[in-house]
């Protein structure tokens, strides 16, 4: 009798493959990437290309010279996707040497040291971003104003909508929120004289187009992004009703990296729960943690930390909501 071997996640049904899904996510990121090139120009191109190249080369080198693995893994698209997501989670004026450190932690520490694709507990791109945020807080919180097409490290920076919201909460002055762009401007990425945030979060509409593409191609399901966005919308709406110092829920979900995180980071196959029920628990928890960190934490943004915290709970969620085995009788 032949032995049935079940490999590590990500698991895909039917004719799906890891390569198809990885490159599908990259295609879904193209609208946001192209919009970032339009808004940030040279800075976006340099940061994203450096991040992708560094991640791919690091995975190749670690496989070949450290792990002595004769099989090349860089063609499955996971390293390129990690590099692209890392780049889109960085400001467009970040120096190249800092990007290389982020790529080293994303690929070398978080992914390859655990055994490569399918073995990492945490999202590699978010680990790289959070390491850089803790190690280089000044550079990682310097947000260029959109429209400086030829500028890179010398780009003019400004406060972001999230930092304005944080200031309103700290001061207790609701009039501070009048500086925020309207919801349509945030949807389209028009931040005016304000800092536009990371490369990938500038235009919510482009990210929603990517979500529609992935749902159409069945690369992901709706459970995680909808539960995150829905939770943040409901909680932010209740807080706005309770006090005007909290921004309205539409502005909250269109600001910062919430859309990018909910659609492209939290839905990572390896680090998210496998069942629909588990994904809903995971998504609601990320939404609640994001609100807590944004409003009362040290950083204006809480999406990255919320996802990484729930990555750690994914094995427990999978164990709690694991489906019943085929043919198993439930004890009365």
N, C-alpha and C positions, 0 to 999 in steps of 0.2 A: 504494500500500500504506500502510495506516495505521501510525502510529508507536506502539509500546507504551511507556507511561510507567509506571515503577514508583516509587511515592511512598516517602517515608521511613517508618520504623516509627513507631507500632505498626501491624502488619498483622493483619487478622482475616479468618477464613474464613467463607464462606456469608453468612448474613443478619446476622452480627455487625456492629457499628459501634463507633466510638470512644465515642459517647454511651452506648450500651447498656452497654459494659464499665465506663466511668467511674461511671455511676450504680449499676451492679451492685456495684462495690466500696464505694461509699458505703452502700448497703443492708447489705452484709456488715459494715460497721463499726458499724452501729446497736446491736447488743447490747453491745459494749464501751463505746460512747458513753453508753448509758442506764445501764449499771452505774457508769460514772464519775460521772454526775449523782447517783446514789444515794450513792456513797461520798464524793465531794468537794463536792457541792451547788453553791452559788453560784460558787465558784472555777472549777469545771469549765465551767459555763455561760458565764461571762465570757470565759475564755481561748479556748474553742472558737469562740464566736460572733465574737469580735474577730478571730481568725485567719482564719476563713472570709471574713468581710466584707472584711478588708484585702486578702486575696489576690485576690478577685474584682474589687474596685474598682481595684486596682493594674493588673491585666491589662487591664481595660477602658480605663483612662486611658492606659497605655503604647501600646496599639493605636491609640487614637483621636488622641492628641496628639503622640506621638513617632514611631511607625511610620507614621502616617497611613493606617492600614489601614481601608477602609470596611466590611470584614466583621467582625461581632462574633464573638468566639471564646469568650466566657464561658459560652455556653449548652451547650458540649460537656461540661461537668462537670469538666474537668481542673483548672481554677483552684479550684473549690470543694473538690475532693478533695485538692489540695495544701494548702489551708488547713486542712482537717479533720485531715489527717495531721500537719501541723506542730503544730496545737493539741494533738493527742493525744501528741506527743513532748515536751511542756513540763510543768513542774510547775504545779499548780493555783493557786499563789499568785503567779504571775509578773505584774509590772506591765504595764499596757496598752502603754506606750511601748516597752517591750522587745519585746513581741509584734509591734508594727508594724515594728520594725527587722528581725526575723526574716522577716516576710512580704516586706519589700522585697528582701532577699537571695534568698529562695526564688523569687519571681516575677520581679522586675526584673533581678537579676544572673544567676541560674542558668538561668532559663527563657527570658524574652523577649529577653535580649541575645544568645542563641544562635539566635534565630529562632522561638521558640515551641514548641508541642507537637511532639514528634518529632525535635527537633534538639538537645536538651540532653544533655550527656554524663553528668551526675550527677543523682541524685534531688533535685529542688528542695526538698522538705520537709526532707530530711536535711541539705542544705547550710545551710538556714536555722537548723536546730537546732544544728549544729556551730559555725556562726559565733557564735551566742549563747553557746554553751558556752565558747568561747575568750574572747569579749569580756566576758561577765558570769558568771564561774564561781561566784561566791557566790550570786547569785540563781538560777542554773540548777541548783545542787546543794542547794537548800533544799527538802526533801521533806515536805509536810504529812502529818500523821497522818490516816487516813481517819475519817469520822464527824463532821467539823466542818461541818455543812451550810450554816450561814449565814456562815461565815468566808471571807475572801478573802485579802488581803495580810497580815492579822494572824493567819493560821492557825498553830497549834502544829506544829512540825516534829520529825522524828526520823531516826535512822539507818535506812538501807534494808538488806534482806537482802544486797545486793551489797557494801555497805560493810562489813558484818560478815564476809563471806567474805574480803574483802581484808585486814581486820585479822587474821584467823586465819592467813593466809599470811605476812603481814609479821612477826607475833609468833612464829610457829611453835607456837602454842598451840591445839590442837584443841578445847579446852573452850569457846572463844569461840563456836563454832558452835552451842552449846546455846541461844543466844538466838534462833536462827532459828525461824520458824513451821514447822509440819509441812506436808507436801506437799499435803494436802487443803485446808488454810487458804490456801496460795499459789494453788491451783487456783481457789478461790472468791473470792479477793481479801481474805481476812480476815487483815490483817497485825498486828492487835492494837495495841500502842503504838509500833510501828515505822513509819517513813515508808513510804508506799505507792508511791513512785516517780512516774513521769510519769502523766498522765491516762489514756493508753491502755493502759498495761501492768498496771493494777491487778488485773485478773481474767483469768487464762489461759483459763478455760472459755468466757468470752464471745468471746475471740479464736478459739478452736477452732470455735465455732459459725459464726463468719464464714468460716473456712476451709472448713468443710463446705458452706456455701452456695455459695461460689465454685467449688468442685470440682463440685458438682451442676449449676450453671449453665454449667460449662465456661468460666468467665472466666479461670481459671488452670489449670495442670496441677500435679501433685503433686511434680514433680522438685525445684524449688527449696526449698520449705518442708521437705520430708521430708529432703533431703540436708543441709540446715543443722542441723535439729534432731537428726537421726541422728548426724551427725558430732560435735556437741557432747556428745550423750549418751555415745557410745563413748569419746571422749577423756577426758571428765570422769570416766567410770566407771573407766578405767585409772588416772587420777591419784588417785582416791579409794582404789583398792586399794593404790597405791604408798605413800600417806601419808594419815593421817586429818585433816591440816590442810586438805585439799581437800574441799569439800562433796560429798555424794552426787549422782549425775547427775540424778536426778529434781528435786531442789531447784534444781540449776543451770539446767535448761531452763525451770523455772517462775518463775525470778527475773528481775527486770530487764526489759529490752525485747526479749529474744530472740524470744518468740512474736510480738510486734507487728512486729518487723523481718523475721522469716522469712516471715510470712504476707502482710503488707501493703506492706512497703518494698522488700524484695529482689525481689519479683515484679513490680515496675514494668515495663511493656511496653517503654518506650523504653530503659531503662538496663540491661536484663538480656539474656543471650544468646537467640538465636532457636531453636536446636535443642535437643532433649532431652539429648543428650550434653553440649553446652555448658552447659546449665543445671545438670547434675550437677557438672561441674567448678567452676562458679561457686559453687554451694551448698556443696560440700565446702570450698572455699577460704575462704568467709565463715565457716563453722563453726570452722575452724582458727584464723583470724585473731582471731575473737571470744574464743576460749579464751586465746590468747597475750596479747591486750590486757587482758582481764579480770584475769588472774593476775599479769602482770609489767609492765603498762603504768601510766601515771600516773593513769588514770581507772578506777574500779571497773567501768564499763560499756564494752564494746568493740564493740557491735553496729553502731552508726551509722558509726563509722570503718571497720569491716570492709567494710560494704556500699559505702561511697564508694570505698574502695581498689579493690574488685573492679568497680565501675562503670567505672573507668579502664581495666581490662583487658578489658571486654566486647568492644570492637572486635577485639582480638587473638584472643579466644576464638572469636568469630564467624568470623574468617578461618581459624582453625586447624581448626574442625570444620564448615566450610560443606558443605552437602550436594552430592553429585555432580549436575552439570547433566543434565537429561533428554536421553537419547540420546548422552551422552558416553562414549567408550570409554576405559577405564583402560589406560594404557601398562604393558606387561609389563616 
